[in-house]
């Protein structure tokens, strides 16, 4: 997600990813005390907002046409309501079940 956001902001080289890492390290080490005052709910909301902006609806339409949207939405719900690893595991498990049924 960080790389995609970086590219959409106009990045053209790998140096931008390196500089982004440097900025993160800088803010964590120098401004760590200030960063801890940001509520986790606000950071989570920001992460969800940026992630939602990165979703491309075209593949979802393809999933709907091919009958694979259920796995997509199960994965999405698992990621949002449980955590990333569990969401991906649920989506893969559902896709395997569907594959075995076919």
N, CA, C and O atoms as a GROMACS GRO file, in nm:
protein
  408
    1UNK      N    1   0.084  -0.118   0.000
    1UNK     CA    2   0.000   0.000   0.000
    1UNK      C    3   0.088   0.124   0.000
    1UNK      O    4   0.056   0.224  -0.064
    2UNK      N    5   0.199   0.117   0.072
    2UNK     CA    6   0.288   0.233   0.079
    2UNK      C    7   0.344   0.265  -0.058
    2UNK      O    8   0.351   0.382  -0.096
    3UNK      N    9   0.385   0.164  -0.134
    3UNK     CA   10   0.442   0.186  -0.267
    3UNK      C   11   0.339   0.244  -0.362
    3UNK      O   12   0.369   0.335  -0.439
    4UNK      N   13   0.217   0.190  -0.358
    4UNK     CA   14   0.112   0.241  -0.446
    4UNK      C   15   0.079   0.385  -0.414
    4UNK      O   16   0.061   0.466  -0.504
    5UNK      N   17   0.072   0.416  -0.287
    5UNK     CA   18   0.047   0.555  -0.246
    5UNK      C   19   0.161   0.645  -0.291
    5UNK      O   20   0.138   0.757  -0.336
    6UNK      N   21   0.281   0.596  -0.280
    6UNK     CA   22   0.398   0.672  -0.321
    6UNK      C   23   0.393   0.700  -0.471
    6UNK      O   24   0.420   0.813  -0.513
    7UNK      N   25   0.359   0.601  -0.551
    7UNK     CA   26   0.352   0.619  -0.696
    7UNK      C   27   0.239   0.714  -0.732
    7UNK      O   28   0.255   0.799  -0.819
    8UNK      N   29   0.124   0.699  -0.667
    8UNK     CA   30   0.012   0.788  -0.698
    8UNK      C   31   0.040   0.932  -0.657
    8UNK      O   32  -0.023   1.025  -0.707
    9UNK      N   33   0.136   0.951  -0.567
    9UNK     CA   34   0.177   1.086  -0.527
    9UNK      C   35   0.279   1.145  -0.623
    9UNK      O   36   0.321   1.260  -0.608
   10UNK      N   37   0.321   1.066  -0.723
   10UNK     CA   38   0.412   1.118  -0.824
   10UNK      C   39   0.552   1.059  -0.821
   10UNK      O   40   0.639   1.106  -0.895
   11UNK      N   41   0.577   0.959  -0.738
   11UNK     CA   42   0.710   0.899  -0.730
   11UNK      C   43   0.743   0.827  -0.861
   11UNK      O   44   0.656   0.765  -0.923
   12UNK      N   45   0.870   0.836  -0.902
   12UNK     CA   46   0.911   0.773  -1.027
   12UNK      C   47   1.029   0.677  -1.010
   12UNK      O   48   1.055   0.595  -1.098
   13UNK      N   49   1.100   0.687  -0.900
   13UNK     CA   50   1.219   0.603  -0.882
   13UNK      C   51   1.214   0.531  -0.747
   13UNK      O   52   1.129   0.560  -0.663
   14UNK      N   53   1.306   0.438  -0.730
   14UNK     CA   54   1.315   0.366  -0.603
   14UNK      C   55   1.366   0.455  -0.492
   14UNK      O   56   1.346   0.427  -0.374
   15UNK      N   57   1.431   0.563  -0.529
   15UNK     CA   58   1.480   0.656  -0.428
   15UNK      C   59   1.365   0.712  -0.344
   15UNK      O   60   1.382   0.739  -0.226
   16UNK      N   61   1.249   0.728  -0.406
   16UNK     CA   62   1.134   0.780  -0.330
   16UNK      C   63   1.093   0.682  -0.221
   16UNK      O   64   1.055   0.725  -0.112
   17UNK      N   65   1.099   0.552  -0.246
   17UNK     CA   66   1.067   0.453  -0.143
   17UNK      C   67   1.170   0.457  -0.031
   17UNK      O   68   1.136   0.445   0.086
   18UNK      N   69   1.296   0.474  -0.068
   18UNK     CA   70   1.402   0.483   0.032
   18UNK      C   71   1.383   0.608   0.117
   18UNK      O   72   1.393   0.602   0.240
   19UNK      N   73   1.355   0.719   0.052
   19UNK     CA   74   1.334   0.844   0.126
   19UNK      C   75   1.211   0.833   0.217
   19UNK      O   76   1.209   0.888   0.327
   20UNK      N   77   1.109   0.764   0.170
   20UNK     CA   78   0.990   0.745   0.254
   20UNK      C   79   1.028   0.669   0.381
   20UNK      O   80   0.984   0.704   0.491
   21UNK      N   81   1.109   0.565   0.366
   21UNK     CA   82   1.156   0.491   0.483
   21UNK      C   83   1.238   0.578   0.576
   21UNK      O   84   1.226   0.568   0.698
   22UNK      N   85   1.323   0.663   0.518
   22UNK     CA   86   1.405   0.754   0.598
   22UNK      C   87   1.315   0.850   0.676
   22UNK      O   88   1.339   0.876   0.794
   23UNK      N   89   1.211   0.902   0.610
   23UNK     CA   90   1.118   0.992   0.679
   23UNK      C   91   1.048   0.922   0.794
   23UNK      O   92   1.032   0.979   0.901
   24UNK      N   93   1.006   0.797   0.772
   24UNK     CA   94   0.938   0.723   0.878
   24UNK      C   95   1.031   0.704   0.997
   24UNK      O   96   0.991   0.727   1.111
   25UNK      N   97   1.155   0.663   0.971
   25UNK     CA   98   1.252   0.644   1.079
   25UNK      C   99   1.277   0.777   1.151
   25UNK      O  100   1.285   0.781   1.273
   26UNK      N  101   1.290   0.884   1.075
   26UNK     CA  102   1.313   1.016   1.133
   26UNK      C  103   1.199   1.054   1.228
   26UNK      O  104   1.223   1.093   1.343
   27UNK      N  105   1.074   1.042   1.180
   27UNK     CA  106   0.961   1.082   1.262
   27UNK      C  107   0.946   0.994   1.386
   27UNK      O  108   0.909   1.042   1.493
   28UNK      N  109   0.974   0.866   1.371
   28UNK     CA  110   0.961   0.776   1.486
   28UNK      C  111   1.069   0.805   1.590
   28UNK      O  112   1.040   0.804   1.710
   29UNK      N  113   1.191   0.832   1.546
   29UNK     CA  114   1.299   0.855   1.643
   29UNK      C  115   1.296   0.996   1.701
   29UNK      O  116   1.313   1.013   1.822
   30UNK      N  117   1.274   1.095   1.619
   30UNK     CA  118   1.281   1.233   1.666
   30UNK      C  119   1.149   1.279   1.729
   30UNK      O  120   1.148   1.348   1.831
   31UNK      N  121   1.040   1.240   1.668
   31UNK     CA  122   0.910   1.287   1.715
   31UNK      C  123   0.826   1.175   1.775
   31UNK      O  124   0.703   1.182   1.775
   32UNK      N  125   0.891   1.072   1.827
   32UNK     CA  126   0.820   0.957   1.882
   32UNK      C  127   0.720   0.994   1.991
   32UNK      O  128   0.609   0.940   1.994
   33UNK      N  129   0.759   1.084   2.079
   33UNK     CA  130   0.670   1.123   2.188
   33UNK      C  131   0.545   1.193   2.134
   33UNK      O  132   0.435   1.176   2.188
   34UNK      N  133   0.561   1.271   2.030
   34UNK     CA  134   0.446   1.340   1.970
   34UNK      C  135   0.356   1.240   1.899
   34UNK      O  136   0.234   1.249   1.907
   35UNK      N  137   0.418   1.145   1.829
   35UNK     CA  138   0.340   1.046   1.755
   35UNK      C  139   0.257   0.958   1.847
   35UNK      O  140   0.149   0.913   1.807
   36UNK      N  141   0.303   0.933   1.967
   36UNK     CA  142   0.226   0.849   2.059
   36UNK      C  143   0.098   0.917   2.106
   36UNK      O  144   0.009   0.852   2.159
   37UNK      N  145   0.089   1.047   2.088
   37UNK     CA  146  -0.030   1.121   2.129
   37UNK      C  147  -0.141   1.113   2.026
   37UNK      O  148  -0.254   1.154   2.054
   38UNK      N  149  -0.112   1.060   1.906
   38UNK     CA  150  -0.215   1.044   1.803
   38UNK      C  151  -0.298   0.921   1.839
   38UNK      O  152  -0.243   0.813   1.857
   39UNK      N  153  -0.429   0.937   1.849
   39UNK     CA  154  -0.514   0.821   1.884
   39UNK      C  155  -0.504   0.711   1.777
   39UNK      O  156  -0.503   0.739   1.657
   40UNK      N  157  -0.498   0.586   1.823
   40UNK     CA  158  -0.490   0.474   1.729
   40UNK      C  159  -0.612   0.467   1.638
   40UNK      O  160  -0.602   0.425   1.523
   41UNK      N  161  -0.727   0.509   1.688
   41UNK     CA  162  -0.848   0.509   1.606
   41UNK      C  163  -0.833   0.604   1.487
   41UNK      O  164  -0.880   0.574   1.377
   42UNK      N  165  -0.767   0.717   1.509
   42UNK     CA  166  -0.745   0.812   1.400
   42UNK      C  167  -0.649   0.753   1.297
   42UNK      O  168  -0.669   0.769   1.177
   43UNK      N  169  -0.544   0.686   1.344
   43UNK     CA  170  -0.451   0.622   1.252
   43UNK      C  171  -0.518   0.510   1.174
   43UNK      O  172  -0.494   0.494   1.054
   44UNK      N  173  -0.603   0.433   1.241
   44UNK     CA  174  -0.675   0.325   1.174
   44UNK      C  175  -0.770   0.381   1.069
   44UNK      O  176  -0.780   0.327   0.959
   45UNK      N  177  -0.838   0.489   1.102
   45UNK     CA  178  -0.929   0.551   1.006
   45UNK      C  179  -0.853   0.602   0.884
   45UNK      O  180  -0.900   0.588   0.771
   46UNK      N  181  -0.737   0.660   0.907
   46UNK     CA  182  -0.655   0.707   0.797
   46UNK      C  183  -0.610   0.592   0.708
   46UNK      O  184  -0.611   0.602   0.586
   47UNK      N  185  -0.570   0.482   0.770
   47UNK     CA  186  -0.527   0.364   0.695
   47UNK      C  187  -0.641   0.307   0.613
   47UNK      O  188  -0.621   0.270   0.497
   48UNK      N  189  -0.760   0.299   0.670
   48UNK     CA  190  -0.876   0.248   0.597
   48UNK      C  191  -0.911   0.342   0.482
   48UNK      O  192  -0.942   0.295   0.372
   49UNK      N  193  -0.907   0.471   0.504
   49UNK     CA  194  -0.938   0.568   0.400
   49UNK      C  195  -0.842   0.556   0.282
   49UNK      O  196  -0.884   0.552   0.167
   50UNK      N  197  -0.713   0.552   0.312
   50UNK     CA  198  -0.613   0.541   0.205
   50UNK      C  199  -0.627   0.407   0.134
   50UNK      O  200  -0.617   0.400   0.012
   51UNK      N  201  -0.650   0.301   0.210
   51UNK     CA  202  -0.668   0.170   0.148
   51UNK      C  203  -0.790   0.164   0.059
   51UNK      O  204  -0.786   0.104  -0.048
   52UNK      N  205  -0.899   0.226   0.102
   52UNK     CA  206  -1.021   0.229   0.020
   52UNK      C  207  -1.000   0.306  -0.109
   52UNK      O  208  -1.056   0.270  -0.212
   53UNK      N  209  -0.921   0.411  -0.104
   53UNK     CA  210  -0.893   0.488  -0.226
   53UNK      C  211  -0.811   0.407  -0.325
   53UNK      O  212  -0.814   0.434  -0.445
   54UNK      N  213  -0.736   0.308  -0.276
   54UNK     CA  214  -0.652   0.228  -0.363
   54UNK      C  215  -0.728   0.114  -0.430
   54UNK      O  216  -0.676   0.051  -0.523
   55UNK      N  217  -0.850   0.085  -0.384
   55UNK     CA  218  -0.927  -0.025  -0.441
   55UNK      C  219  -0.978   0.014  -0.580
   55UNK      O  220  -1.038   0.120  -0.598
   56UNK      N  221  -0.951  -0.072  -0.674
   56UNK     CA  222  -0.996  -0.051  -0.812
   56UNK      C  223  -1.124  -0.132  -0.833
   56UNK      O  224  -1.121  -0.254  -0.817
   57UNK      N  225  -1.236  -0.068  -0.868
   57UNK     CA  226  -1.362  -0.143  -0.881
   57UNK      C  227  -1.368  -0.234  -1.003
   57UNK      O  228  -1.454  -0.322  -1.008
   58UNK      N  229  -1.280  -0.217  -1.101
   58UNK     CA  230  -1.285  -0.301  -1.221
   58UNK      C  231  -1.266  -0.449  -1.191
   58UNK      O  232  -1.342  -0.530  -1.244
   59UNK      N  233  -1.168  -0.489  -1.109
   59UNK     CA  234  -1.157  -0.633  -1.079
   59UNK      C  235  -1.279  -0.688  -1.006
   59UNK      O  236  -1.312  -0.805  -1.022
   60UNK      N  237  -1.345  -0.605  -0.926
   60UNK     CA  238  -1.464  -0.651  -0.854
   60UNK      C  239  -1.572  -0.688  -0.956
   60UNK      O  240  -1.642  -0.787  -0.938
   61UNK      N  241  -1.586  -0.609  -1.061
   61UNK     CA  242  -1.683  -0.641  -1.167
   61UNK      C  243  -1.649  -0.773  -1.233
   61UNK      O  244  -1.738  -0.851  -1.266
   62UNK      N  245  -1.520  -0.797  -1.254
   62UNK     CA  246  -1.477  -0.925  -1.312
   62UNK      C  247  -1.510  -1.040  -1.218
   62UNK      O  248  -1.554  -1.146  -1.263
   63UNK      N  249  -1.487  -1.021  -1.088
   63UNK     CA  250  -1.520  -1.125  -0.990
   63UNK      C  251  -1.669  -1.157  -0.994
   63UNK      O  252  -1.709  -1.273  -0.986
   64UNK      N  253  -1.751  -1.053  -1.007
   64UNK     CA  254  -1.895  -1.073  -1.012
   64UNK      C  255  -1.934  -1.154  -1.136
   64UNK      O  256  -2.019  -1.242  -1.129
   65UNK      N  257  -1.872  -1.124  -1.249
   65UNK     CA  258  -1.903  -1.195  -1.374
   65UNK      C  259  -1.864  -1.341  -1.368
   65UNK      O  260  -1.932  -1.426  -1.426
   66UNK      N  261  -1.756  -1.372  -1.298
   66UNK     CA  262  -1.706  -1.509  -1.292
   66UNK      C  263  -1.751  -1.585  -1.168
   66UNK      O  264  -1.710  -1.699  -1.148
   67UNK      N  265  -1.833  -1.523  -1.085
   67UNK     CA  266  -1.884  -1.590  -0.966
   67UNK      C  267  -1.782  -1.603  -0.855
   67UNK      O  268  -1.795  -1.692  -0.770
   68UNK      N  269  -1.681  -1.517  -0.852
   68UNK     CA  270  -1.577  -1.525  -0.751
   68UNK      C  271  -1.585  -1.411  -0.650
   68UNK      O  272  -1.495  -1.394  -0.568
   69UNK      N  273  -1.691  -1.335  -0.655
   69UNK     CA  274  -1.703  -1.219  -0.567
   69UNK      C  275  -1.715  -1.259  -0.420
   69UNK      O  276  -1.674  -1.184  -0.332
   70UNK      N  277  -1.772  -1.376  -0.395
   70UNK     CA  278  -1.791  -1.418  -0.256
   70UNK      C  279  -1.656  -1.429  -0.184
   70UNK      O  280  -1.643  -1.383  -0.071
   71UNK      N  281  -1.558  -1.489  -0.250
   71UNK     CA  282  -1.425  -1.501  -0.190
   71UNK      C  283  -1.365  -1.363  -0.164
   71UNK      O  284  -1.302  -1.340  -0.061
   72UNK      N  285  -1.385  -1.273  -0.258
   72UNK     CA  286  -1.334  -1.136  -0.244
   72UNK      C  287  -1.395  -1.068  -0.121
   72UNK      O  288  -1.324  -1.008  -0.041
   73UNK      N  289  -1.527  -1.079  -0.108
   73UNK     CA  290  -1.594  -1.010   0.003
   73UNK      C  291  -1.569  -1.079   0.137
   73UNK      O  292  -1.565  -1.012   0.240
   74UNK      N  293  -1.552  -1.212   0.137
   74UNK     CA  294  -1.515  -1.282   0.261
   74UNK      C  295  -1.377  -1.236   0.306
   74UNK      O  296  -1.354  -1.211   0.425
   75UNK      N  297  -1.284  -1.226   0.211
   75UNK     CA  298  -1.149  -1.177   0.244
   75UNK      C  299  -1.156  -1.035   0.297
   75UNK      O  300  -1.094  -1.004   0.399
   76UNK      N  301  -1.230  -0.950   0.230
   76UNK     CA  302  -1.243  -0.810   0.273
   76UNK      C  303  -1.301  -0.801   0.414
   76UNK      O  304  -1.250  -0.726   0.497
   77UNK      N  305  -1.408  -0.876   0.440
   77UNK     CA  306  -1.470  -0.872   0.573
   77UNK      C  307  -1.374  -0.925   0.680
   77UNK      O  308  -1.365  -0.870   0.789
   78UNK      N  309  -1.302  -1.032   0.647
   78UNK     CA  310  -1.206  -1.086   0.743
   78UNK      C  311  -1.095  -0.989   0.775
   78UNK      O  312  -1.054  -0.976   0.891
   79UNK      N  313  -1.045  -0.920   0.673
   79UNK     CA  314  -0.939  -0.822   0.695
   79UNK      C  315  -0.989  -0.706   0.780
   79UNK      O  316  -0.920  -0.660   0.871
   80UNK      N  317  -1.108  -0.659   0.750
   80UNK     CA  318  -1.162  -0.543   0.823
   80UNK      C  319  -1.200  -0.579   0.966
   80UNK      O  320  -1.169  -0.504   1.058
   81UNK      N  321  -1.268  -0.692   0.985
   81UNK     CA  322  -1.324  -0.723   1.116
   81UNK      C  323  -1.235  -0.811   1.205
   81UNK      O  324  -1.254  -0.815   1.326
   82UNK      N  325  -1.138  -0.882   1.145
   82UNK     CA  326  -1.050  -0.967   1.227
   82UNK      C  327  -0.908  -0.912   1.220
   82UNK      O  328  -0.866  -0.836   1.307
   83UNK      N  329  -0.835  -0.949   1.116
   83UNK     CA  330  -0.702  -0.894   1.088
   83UNK      C  331  -0.659  -0.940   0.949
   83UNK      O  332  -0.728  -1.019   0.885
   84UNK      N  333  -0.548  -0.890   0.904
   84UNK     CA  334  -0.503  -0.916   0.766
   84UNK      C  335  -0.482  -1.064   0.741
   84UNK      O  336  -0.533  -1.118   0.643
   85UNK      N  337  -0.407  -1.130   0.828
   85UNK     CA  338  -0.375  -1.271   0.807
   85UNK      C  339  -0.500  -1.358   0.808
   85UNK      O  340  -0.517  -1.445   0.723
   86UNK      N  341  -0.588  -1.334   0.904
   86UNK     CA  342  -0.711  -1.412   0.912
   86UNK      C  343  -0.801  -1.388   0.792
   86UNK      O  344  -0.861  -1.482   0.740
   87UNK      N  345  -0.810  -1.264   0.746
   87UNK     CA  346  -0.891  -1.233   0.629
   87UNK      C  347  -0.843  -1.305   0.505
   87UNK      O  348  -0.922  -1.360   0.429
   88UNK      N  349  -0.712  -1.304   0.485
   88UNK     CA  350  -0.656  -1.372   0.369
   88UNK      C  351  -0.677  -1.522   0.381
   88UNK      O  352  -0.711  -1.589   0.283
   89UNK      N  353  -0.658  -1.576   0.500
   89UNK     CA  354  -0.678  -1.720   0.522
   89UNK      C  355  -0.824  -1.759   0.495
   89UNK      O  356  -0.850  -1.861   0.432
   90UNK      N  357  -0.918  -1.679   0.542
   90UNK     CA  358  -1.059  -1.707   0.517
   90UNK      C  359  -1.091  -1.703   0.368
   90UNK      O  360  -1.161  -1.790   0.316
   91UNK      N  361  -1.039  -1.603   0.299
   91UNK     CA  362  -1.064  -1.593   0.155
   91UNK      C  363  -1.004  -1.709   0.077
   91UNK      O  364  -1.068  -1.762  -0.013
   92UNK      N  365  -0.883  -1.748   0.112
   92UNK     CA  366  -0.820  -1.860   0.045
   92UNK      C  367  -0.896  -1.990   0.076
   92UNK      O  368  -0.918  -2.072  -0.013
   93UNK      N  369  -0.935  -2.008   0.202
   93UNK     CA  370  -1.010  -2.128   0.239
   93UNK      C  371  -1.142  -2.136   0.162
   93UNK      O  372  -1.179  -2.242   0.112
   94UNK      N  373  -1.211  -2.025   0.152
   94UNK     CA  374  -1.337  -2.023   0.078
   94UNK      C  375  -1.312  -2.054  -0.071
   94UNK      O  376  -1.388  -2.130  -0.132
   95UNK      N  377  -1.208  -1.997  -0.128
   95UNK     CA  378  -1.177  -2.023  -0.269
   95UNK      C  379  -1.142  -2.171  -0.291
   95UNK      O  380  -1.180  -2.229  -0.393
   96UNK      N  381  -1.070  -2.230  -0.198
   96UNK     CA  382  -1.036  -2.373  -0.209
   96UNK      C  383  -1.163  -2.458  -0.200
   96UNK      O  384  -1.179  -2.553  -0.277
   97UNK      N  385  -1.252  -2.424  -0.108
   97UNK     CA  386  -1.378  -2.497  -0.094
   97UNK      C  387  -1.457  -2.488  -0.224
   97UNK      O  388  -1.511  -2.588  -0.272
   98UNK      N  389  -1.465  -2.369  -0.279
   98UNK     CA  390  -1.537  -2.350  -0.406
   98UNK      C  391  -1.473  -2.430  -0.518
   98UNK      O  392  -1.542  -2.490  -0.601
   99UNK      N  393  -1.341  -2.431  -0.522
   99UNK     CA  394  -1.269  -2.506  -0.625
   99UNK      C  395  -1.296  -2.655  -0.612
   99UNK      O  396  -1.319  -2.723  -0.712
  100UNK      N  397  -1.293  -2.706  -0.490
  100UNK     CA  398  -1.320  -2.849  -0.468
  100UNK      C  399  -1.463  -2.886  -0.504
  100UNK      O  400  -1.488  -2.996  -0.552
  101UNK      N  401  -1.556  -2.796  -0.480
  101UNK     CA  402  -1.695  -2.821  -0.516
  101UNK      C  403  -1.714  -2.831  -0.666
  101UNK      O  404  -1.794  -2.911  -0.714
  102UNK      N  405  -1.640  -2.751  -0.740
  102UNK     CA  406  -1.651  -2.754  -0.887
  102UNK      C  407  -1.583  -2.875  -0.942
  102UNK      O  408  -1.581  -2.895  -1.064
   0.00000   0.00000   0.00000
